[in-house]
């Protein structure tokens, strides 16, 4: 079974939680988002970003998604 390539938060999550973590590495960033998938199960997604512009794009997508309350 091949895994689906995840390039956006919404590829895996339907709703996002209230916390987003941004990790700073020597040559990249990682954004970790928790939330719920299409089956309402808890899930998380970790996306590697090359620069702060990509981090900002991920954060803007998170802001646009429904919140898990």
Secondary structure, DSSP 8 states (H G I E B T S, - for coil): -------SGGGT-SEEEEEEEEEE-SS-EEEEEEEE-TTS-EEEEEEEESSHHHHHHHHHHHHHSEE--
